[in-house]
Amino acid sequence: RSSDLDRNRPSKEFLDAHPRYECFIQTYGAPEEGEFKEQQPFALKNQLLSLKIVCPKKLNPKTLEKKLPDSMTIQKVKGLLCRLLKVPGSELKLSYESTKMAGIEIELENDFKTLQFYGVESGDSIVVRW
C-alpha cells in the first residue's frame, strides 16, 4: 500500500501551485484511477460496430463488412440490407453469431429492438436468410 501512497503523493511544485489540494484530498478522498483516463468523445464513430454480413443461402456466399451504430434498430438494418442485397425486406430473417459463442445463432426477431439490445458487438456476424 505504500506504493499507492507514493503514487498519490503530489510533488512540492504541484502543492505550491495548488495549495488547497491536500485539504480536498482529506475531505473527498484521493482521485480514482478512472478519473485519470481520457474520456472518449461522444461521437458516432466511437459507437460503431464492425459487423460481418453473411448470406449462407446464396450460391456464392460472400461476406460484407459494415460499420453500424449499436443504436440501430433491426428494422433499419433490414432496410439497409434490402438495398444492398436487392431483396424484399418482409422476406428477410436476421440472426447473429457472436464471436464469444461460436456456432450459436441468436434470432433478431423484434424489428423495434436495437443491435445493442441483442448484445451484438464488434466482430460479430449478422446472418441473413430469405
Secondary structure, DSSP 8 states (H G I E B T S, - for coil): -HHHHHHHS--HHHHHH-TTHHHHHHHH----GGGTS------GGGSEEEEEEE-TTSSS---EEEEEETT-BHHHHHHHHHHHHT--GGG-EEEEE-SSSTT-EEE---TTSBTTTTT--TT-EEEEE-
